[in-house]
Amino acid sequence: MENGDKMPYEVKDINLAPQGKKKIKWVQKHMPVLEHIKKEFEETKPFEGITIASCLHLEPKTINLGLTLQAGGAEVAMTGCNPLSTQDDATAAGADLGLNMYGWRGENNQEYYQNIHRVLDHDPDILIDDGADMIFLVHRERNELIKRIKGACEETTTGIHRLKAMADDKALKFPIMAVNDAYTKYLFDNRYGTGQSTFDSIMGATNILIAGKTAVVCGYGWCGRGIATRASGLGSNVIVTEVDPIRALEAKMDGFRVMKIKDAVKHADILITATGNIDVVSGDDFQFMKDGCIMANSGHFNVEINRNYLLETCHSYAKVKEDIEEFVMKDGRRFYLLAEGRLVNLATEKAQGHPAEIMDLSFSMQALSANYLLEKKLNPGVYRAPDEIDVNVAQLKLKAMGLEIDELSQRQVEYLNNWEEGT
């Protein structure tokens, strides 16, 4: 830890840096698109004189994003968006590599917000957020920064919902790039990334067999689709709960059973929430829940499974294993909650988040969207990342994978654009 008015880092143990650097080198081998962008940034220096502040899950892939922005000339300050998702060796490595790092695993609520303030003390020009906590903090407590901030990028469905509501209320003071709404983000990160990483963490924390069990997936958005698909692929019987009739119909036609939560929990061996909403499993739902149900949350915030209700109504409570809490109800039924109901694919002790190949796409979108904010002067509002950035990232990924696709001929282009020409 350094001394001074503005400390360049505050991490758990800077001596963990060598271990963290090995992890960063590993993920860099599997993030070719971001490495390509990094090389371009080294030549063009689009962020020269710019400070970029981020509030993201602090793990090796995220540090690689910070290094990419740094290669483009930016001063980079980073903190975590979840008190349990930080990997301390990764933050140590980031600090040793010149990033301004603030965060450690297991922060309390006060420390969490204190570290966001430390990042904001660097007077950022651009924000990169995951869940919008940093953006909201600027609007509520750090208004002096608003004139300087050129815009922000938001990573999650949950954050975008919050920011759109803020824009509707005319409360948003600078433009937001909705990186989450890019095709290369929600089609791949939310579906394949969340699907795989959710079960990586559940299996790592519990060492249970998934095959043959009944898995209830609450929510059938892109994250829920990915979770349900992976659960089915691992051999479980899948039940989906939904509030949207179109998504419920889609789940049914994808081959899954669809029920109300109070009916689904009667069958659930494993229950996973992925809605972004509050009290998805709460109150009376627990009265119907099957004995031995293991619960996990893959939504951003720890509000989907009402842990407080369980603590208030259970007969006894115990932490039976790292990352596993046991609630024994008055009638003897036992429920198990993973990672305190926080984002399971990053908050368990051995969680590693989405695969590097997936975050290669998402963080490439973040880097290019941040550059777009500098190039364009946008009014306050929530903007989807331009299609040309989306397509560029996809093309770079295909090239890195050694895949080639066809191109339209000039005659085909003319045919598609000529309304008079029929069959």
C-alpha positions as CSV (number, residue, x, y, z in Angstrom):
1,M,0.0,0.0,0.0
2,E,1.4,3.4,-1.0
3,N,1.1,6.6,1.1
4,G,-0.1,9.9,-0.2
5,D,-3.3,12.0,-0.9
6,K,-4.2,9.7,-3.8
7,M,-3.0,6.2,-3.3
8,P,-2.4,4.3,-6.5
9,Y,-3.7,1.0,-5.0
10,E,-5.3,-0.5,-2.0
11,V,-5.2,-4.3,-2.3
12,K,-5.1,-7.2,0.1
13,D,-1.5,-8.3,-0.6
14,I,0.8,-6.8,-3.3
15,N,3.0,-9.9,-2.9
16,L,0.4,-11.9,-4.7
17,A,1.2,-10.1,-8.0
18,P,3.4,-12.9,-9.5
19,Q,0.6,-15.4,-9.1
20,G,-1.9,-13.0,-10.6
21,K,0.4,-12.3,-13.6
22,K,0.5,-16.0,-14.5
23,K,-3.3,-16.0,-14.6
24,I,-3.4,-12.9,-16.7
25,K,-1.0,-14.4,-19.2
26,W,-3.2,-17.5,-19.4
27,V,-6.3,-15.6,-20.2
28,Q,-4.6,-13.3,-22.7
29,K,-3.9,-16.4,-24.8
30,H,-7.6,-17.0,-25.0
31,M,-8.6,-13.4,-25.7
32,P,-7.3,-12.8,-29.2
33,V,-9.7,-10.0,-30.1
34,L,-8.9,-7.9,-27.1
35,E,-5.2,-8.5,-27.8
36,H,-5.7,-7.2,-31.4
37,I,-7.4,-4.1,-30.1
38,K,-4.6,-3.6,-27.5
39,K,-2.1,-3.5,-30.3
40,E,-4.1,-1.0,-32.3
41,F,-4.5,1.1,-29.2
42,E,-0.7,1.1,-28.6
43,E,-0.3,2.7,-32.0
44,T,-3.2,5.1,-32.0
45,K,-3.3,6.1,-28.3
46,P,-7.0,7.1,-28.4
47,F,-7.1,7.6,-24.6
48,E,-4.1,9.8,-24.3
49,G,-4.8,12.2,-21.4
50,I,-8.0,10.4,-20.5
51,T,-8.8,8.8,-17.2
52,I,-11.1,5.7,-17.2
53,A,-12.7,4.5,-14.0
54,S,-14.2,1.0,-13.9
55,C,-16.4,-0.9,-11.4
56,L,-16.3,-4.5,-12.6
57,H,-15.6,-8.0,-11.3
58,L,-11.9,-7.9,-10.5
59,E,-10.4,-11.0,-11.9
60,P,-7.7,-11.8,-14.5
61,K,-9.9,-11.1,-17.6
62,T,-10.9,-7.8,-16.2
63,I,-7.4,-6.8,-15.5
64,N,-6.6,-7.5,-19.2
65,L,-9.3,-5.0,-20.1
66,G,-7.6,-2.5,-17.9
67,L,-4.3,-3.2,-19.5
68,T,-5.8,-2.7,-23.0
69,L,-7.2,0.7,-22.0
70,Q,-3.8,1.6,-20.4
71,A,-2.1,0.6,-23.7
72,G,-4.4,3.2,-25.4
73,G,-2.9,5.9,-23.2
74,A,-5.5,6.0,-20.4
75,E,-4.9,6.3,-16.7
76,V,-7.0,3.4,-15.4
77,A,-8.6,3.2,-11.9
78,M,-10.5,0.0,-11.1
79,T,-12.6,-1.4,-8.3
80,G,-15.0,-4.3,-7.8
81,C,-18.7,-4.4,-8.4
82,N,-19.3,-7.3,-6.0
83,P,-17.7,-7.8,-2.5
84,L,-17.1,-11.5,-3.1
85,S,-16.0,-11.6,-6.7
86,T,-12.6,-10.0,-6.4
87,Q,-9.5,-12.3,-6.9
88,D,-6.8,-10.8,-4.7
89,D,-3.9,-12.1,-6.8
90,A,-5.4,-10.4,-9.9
91,T,-5.7,-7.0,-8.2
92,A,-2.2,-7.3,-6.9
93,A,-1.0,-8.0,-10.4
94,G,-3.0,-5.1,-11.8
95,A,-1.5,-2.7,-9.3
96,D,2.1,-4.0,-10.0
97,L,1.4,-3.4,-13.7
98,G,0.5,0.3,-13.2
99,L,-3.3,0.2,-12.8
100,N,-4.8,2.1,-9.9
101,M,-6.5,-0.9,-8.1
102,Y,-8.9,-0.6,-5.1
103,G,-10.5,-3.8,-3.8
104,W,-10.2,-7.1,-2.1
105,R,-12.3,-10.2,-1.6
106,G,-14.8,-9.9,1.3
107,E,-15.3,-6.2,1.6
108,N,-18.0,-5.0,3.8
109,N,-20.6,-2.6,2.5
110,Q,-18.8,0.5,3.8
111,E,-15.5,-0.6,2.2
112,Y,-17.3,-1.4,-1.1
113,Y,-18.5,2.1,-1.5
114,Q,-15.3,3.6,-0.1
115,N,-13.4,1.9,-2.9
116,I,-15.8,3.3,-5.5
117,H,-15.1,6.7,-4.1
118,R,-11.4,6.1,-4.3
119,V,-11.7,5.3,-8.0
120,L,-13.8,8.4,-8.5
121,D,-11.1,10.5,-6.8
122,H,-9.1,10.1,-9.9
123,D,-11.5,12.5,-11.7
124,P,-12.5,10.1,-14.5
125,D,-13.6,11.1,-18.0
126,I,-15.2,7.8,-18.8
127,L,-16.9,5.2,-16.5
128,I,-17.2,1.5,-17.2
129,D,-19.7,-0.1,-14.9
130,D,-21.3,-3.5,-14.1
131,G,-24.6,-3.0,-12.3
132,A,-24.5,0.8,-12.4
133,D,-23.5,1.3,-8.8
134,M,-20.7,3.7,-9.7
135,I,-22.9,5.7,-12.1
136,F,-25.6,6.1,-9.4
137,L,-23.0,7.1,-6.9
138,V,-21.8,9.9,-9.2
139,H,-25.3,11.2,-9.6
140,R,-26.1,11.0,-5.9
141,E,-22.9,12.0,-4.1
142,R,-20.3,13.1,-6.6
143,N,-22.1,15.7,-8.7
144,E,-18.9,17.7,-9.1
145,L,-17.7,15.0,-11.5
146,I,-20.6,15.2,-13.9
147,K,-19.4,18.1,-16.0
148,R,-16.1,16.2,-16.6
149,I,-17.6,12.8,-17.5
150,K,-18.1,12.3,-21.2
151,G,-20.1,9.1,-20.7
152,A,-20.2,5.6,-19.4
153,C,-20.5,2.0,-20.6
154,E,-22.8,-0.4,-18.7
155,E,-22.2,-4.2,-18.8
156,T,-25.3,-5.8,-17.4
157,T,-29.0,-6.3,-18.0
158,T,-29.8,-5.2,-14.5
159,G,-27.8,-2.0,-14.9
160,I,-29.4,-1.1,-18.2
161,H,-32.9,-1.5,-16.7
162,R,-31.9,0.9,-13.8
163,L,-30.4,3.4,-16.2
164,K,-33.3,3.4,-18.6
165,A,-35.6,4.1,-15.7
166,M,-33.3,6.9,-14.7
167,A,-33.3,8.3,-18.3
168,D,-37.1,8.1,-18.4
169,D,-37.2,10.3,-15.3
170,K,-34.8,12.8,-16.9
171,A,-32.4,12.2,-14.1
172,L,-29.5,10.9,-16.2
173,K,-26.8,13.5,-16.7
174,F,-24.5,11.9,-19.3
175,P,-24.7,9.3,-22.1
176,I,-24.6,5.6,-21.5
177,M,-23.4,3.0,-24.0
178,A,-25.6,-0.1,-23.3
179,V,-22.8,-2.6,-24.0
180,N,-25.1,-5.3,-22.6
181,D,-27.5,-4.8,-25.5
182,A,-24.9,-5.6,-28.2
183,Y,-25.5,-8.9,-30.0
184,T,-22.0,-10.1,-29.2
185,K,-22.7,-9.4,-25.5
186,Y,-26.1,-10.9,-24.8
187,L,-26.1,-13.7,-27.4
188,F,-22.8,-15.1,-26.1
189,D,-21.9,-13.6,-22.7
190,N,-25.3,-13.9,-21.2
191,R,-26.2,-17.2,-22.8
192,Y,-23.0,-19.3,-23.1
193,G,-21.0,-17.6,-20.5
194,T,-23.6,-17.5,-17.7
195,G,-24.8,-21.0,-18.6
196,Q,-21.3,-22.6,-18.2
197,S,-20.0,-20.5,-15.4
198,T,-23.1,-20.9,-13.2
199,F,-22.7,-24.7,-13.2
200,D,-18.9,-24.5,-12.9
201,S,-19.4,-22.7,-9.6
202,I,-22.4,-24.8,-8.4
203,M,-20.5,-28.0,-9.0
204,G,-17.2,-26.6,-7.6
205,A,-18.9,-25.5,-4.4
206,T,-21.1,-28.6,-3.8
207,N,-19.5,-31.5,-5.7
208,I,-23.0,-32.8,-6.5
209,L,-24.2,-34.7,-9.5
210,I,-26.4,-32.6,-11.8
211,A,-27.7,-35.5,-13.9
212,G,-31.0,-36.9,-12.8
213,K,-31.9,-33.9,-10.6
214,T,-34.7,-31.4,-11.2
215,A,-33.3,-27.9,-11.9
216,V,-35.7,-25.0,-11.7
217,V,-34.6,-21.9,-13.6
218,C,-36.3,-18.7,-12.7
219,G,-36.3,-16.4,-15.7
220,Y,-35.9,-17.2,-19.3
221,G,-34.0,-14.2,-20.6
222,W,-30.7,-14.8,-22.3
223,C,-29.0,-15.8,-19.0
224,G,-31.9,-18.1,-18.1
225,R,-31.8,-19.7,-21.6
226,G,-28.1,-20.4,-21.2
227,I,-28.6,-21.9,-17.7
228,A,-31.5,-24.1,-18.7
229,T,-29.6,-25.4,-21.8
230,R,-26.6,-26.3,-19.7
231,A,-28.7,-27.9,-17.0
232,S,-30.4,-30.0,-19.6
233,G,-27.1,-30.9,-21.2
234,L,-25.8,-32.1,-17.9
235,G,-28.7,-34.5,-17.6
236,S,-31.1,-32.6,-15.3
237,N,-34.9,-32.3,-15.8
238,V,-35.5,-28.6,-16.2
239,I,-38.5,-26.5,-15.1
240,V,-38.7,-22.8,-16.1
241,T,-40.6,-20.1,-14.2
242,E,-41.5,-16.8,-16.0
243,V,-43.7,-13.7,-15.8
244,D,-43.4,-13.0,-19.6
245,P,-45.9,-15.0,-21.6
246,I,-43.7,-15.0,-24.8
247,R,-40.6,-16.2,-23.0
248,A,-42.7,-18.8,-21.1
249,L,-44.0,-20.0,-24.5
250,E,-40.5,-20.1,-25.9
251,A,-39.3,-22.2,-22.9
252,K,-42.1,-24.6,-23.5
253,M,-41.3,-25.0,-27.1
254,D,-37.6,-25.4,-26.3
255,G,-38.7,-28.6,-24.4
256,F,-38.8,-27.4,-20.8
257,R,-41.7,-27.6,-18.3
258,V,-43.1,-24.3,-17.3
259,M,-44.8,-23.7,-13.9
260,K,-45.4,-21.0,-11.3
261,I,-42.7,-20.8,-8.7
262,K,-44.8,-22.2,-5.9
263,D,-45.4,-25.3,-8.0
264,A,-41.9,-25.6,-9.3
265,V,-40.2,-25.5,-5.9
266,K,-42.0,-28.6,-4.9
267,H,-39.8,-30.5,-7.4
268,A,-36.6,-28.5,-7.2
269,D,-33.4,-30.2,-6.3
270,I,-31.5,-27.2,-7.6
271,L,-33.0,-23.7,-8.0
272,I,-31.3,-20.9,-9.9
273,T,-32.6,-17.3,-10.3
274,A,-31.6,-15.2,-13.2
275,T,-34.2,-12.4,-13.5
276,G,-32.5,-9.2,-12.3
277,N,-35.6,-8.6,-10.0
278,I,-36.2,-8.6,-6.3
279,D,-37.9,-11.3,-4.1
280,V,-38.1,-13.8,-6.9
281,V,-38.1,-16.6,-4.3
282,S,-39.5,-15.3,-1.1
283,G,-42.1,-15.7,1.6
284,D,-44.7,-18.3,0.8
285,D,-42.4,-19.9,-1.9
286,F,-40.3,-21.4,0.9
287,Q,-43.5,-23.0,2.4
288,F,-43.7,-25.2,-0.7
289,M,-40.0,-25.8,-1.2
290,K,-38.7,-29.4,-1.3
291,D,-36.5,-30.5,1.5
292,G,-32.8,-30.4,0.5
293,C,-33.2,-27.8,-2.2
294,I,-29.9,-26.1,-3.2
295,M,-30.5,-22.4,-4.2
296,A,-28.1,-20.2,-6.2
297,N,-28.5,-16.8,-7.9
298,S,-27.0,-15.8,-11.3
299,G,-28.6,-12.3,-11.3
300,H,-26.3,-9.3,-10.6
301,F,-27.6,-8.3,-7.1
302,N,-28.2,-10.5,-4.1
303,V,-31.9,-9.6,-3.9
304,E,-33.5,-12.4,-5.9
305,I,-33.5,-15.0,-3.2
306,N,-34.8,-13.5,0.1
307,R,-32.0,-14.6,2.5
308,N,-33.3,-12.3,5.2
309,Y,-36.6,-14.1,5.3
310,L,-34.8,-17.4,5.7
311,L,-32.7,-16.0,8.5
312,E,-35.8,-14.6,10.3
313,T,-38.0,-17.7,9.9
314,C,-35.6,-20.7,10.1
315,H,-35.3,-22.8,13.3
316,S,-31.5,-23.0,13.0
317,Y,-28.7,-21.7,10.7
318,A,-25.2,-23.0,10.0
319,K,-22.4,-22.6,7.5
320,V,-21.9,-26.2,6.6
321,K,-19.2,-25.7,4.0
322,E,-17.3,-22.8,2.4
323,D,-19.9,-21.0,0.2
324,I,-22.9,-23.1,1.5
325,E,-25.4,-21.9,4.1
326,E,-27.9,-24.3,5.7
327,F,-31.3,-23.1,6.9
328,V,-33.3,-25.7,8.9
329,M,-36.9,-24.8,9.0
330,K,-39.3,-25.4,11.9
331,D,-40.8,-28.4,10.2
332,G,-37.3,-30.0,9.7
333,R,-36.9,-29.2,6.0
334,R,-33.4,-28.1,5.1
335,F,-32.5,-25.5,2.4
336,Y,-29.1,-24.6,1.2
337,L,-28.0,-21.3,-0.3
338,L,-24.8,-20.7,-2.2
339,A,-22.6,-17.6,-1.9
340,E,-25.0,-15.8,0.3
341,G,-27.3,-15.4,-2.6
342,R,-24.8,-13.3,-4.5
343,L,-23.8,-13.9,-8.1
344,V,-22.8,-17.5,-7.9
345,N,-20.6,-17.7,-10.9
346,L,-18.2,-15.1,-9.4
347,A,-18.9,-15.1,-5.7
348,T,-18.0,-18.6,-4.6
349,E,-14.4,-19.1,-3.4
350,K,-13.3,-21.0,-6.5
351,A,-15.5,-19.2,-9.0
352,Q,-13.7,-17.9,-12.1
353,G,-16.6,-16.2,-13.9
354,H,-17.2,-16.5,-17.6
355,P,-14.7,-18.3,-19.8
356,A,-11.9,-16.1,-21.3
357,E,-13.2,-16.7,-24.8
358,I,-16.5,-15.2,-23.9
359,M,-15.1,-12.2,-22.1
360,D,-12.9,-11.6,-25.1
361,L,-16.0,-10.5,-26.9
362,S,-17.6,-8.5,-24.0
363,F,-14.5,-6.6,-23.0
364,S,-13.7,-5.9,-26.7
365,M,-17.1,-4.3,-26.9
366,Q,-16.3,-2.3,-23.7
367,A,-13.0,-1.0,-25.1
368,L,-14.4,0.0,-28.5
369,S,-17.5,1.6,-26.9
370,A,-15.4,3.7,-24.6
371,N,-13.5,4.9,-27.6
372,Y,-16.8,5.7,-29.4
373,L,-17.9,7.8,-26.5
374,L,-14.8,9.9,-26.9
375,E,-15.3,10.3,-30.7
376,K,-19.0,11.3,-30.4
377,K,-20.7,14.0,-28.4
378,L,-23.9,12.4,-27.3
379,N,-26.7,13.8,-25.2
380,P,-27.7,12.2,-21.9
381,G,-29.5,8.9,-22.6
382,V,-29.0,5.2,-23.0
383,Y,-27.6,4.2,-26.4
384,R,-27.1,0.7,-27.9
385,A,-23.5,0.1,-29.1
386,P,-23.4,0.8,-32.9
387,D,-23.8,-2.3,-35.2
388,E,-20.5,-1.6,-36.8
389,I,-18.6,-2.1,-33.5
390,D,-20.6,-5.3,-32.9
391,V,-19.9,-6.6,-36.4
392,N,-16.2,-5.7,-36.2
393,V,-15.8,-7.7,-32.9
394,A,-17.6,-10.7,-34.5
395,Q,-15.4,-10.5,-37.6
396,L,-12.2,-10.3,-35.5
397,K,-13.4,-13.3,-33.4
398,L,-14.1,-15.4,-36.5
399,K,-10.7,-14.6,-37.9
400,A,-9.0,-15.6,-34.6
401,M,-10.9,-18.9,-34.8
402,G,-9.8,-19.5,-38.3
403,L,-13.3,-19.3,-39.8
404,E,-14.3,-17.8,-43.1
405,I,-17.8,-16.8,-44.2
406,D,-19.3,-15.8,-47.5
407,E,-19.9,-12.3,-48.8
408,L,-22.9,-11.1,-50.8
409,S,-22.3,-10.5,-54.5
410,Q,-23.1,-7.1,-55.9
411,R,-26.1,-8.6,-57.7
412,Q,-27.3,-10.0,-54.4
413,V,-26.9,-6.6,-52.7
414,E,-28.8,-4.9,-55.5
415,Y,-31.6,-7.6,-55.3
416,L,-32.1,-7.1,-51.6
417,N,-32.3,-3.3,-52.0
418,N,-34.6,-3.3,-55.1
419,W,-38.3,-3.4,-54.0
420,E,-39.4,-3.7,-57.6
421,E,-37.6,-6.9,-58.4
422,G,-39.5,-9.9,-57.4
423,T,-39.0,-13.6,-58.0
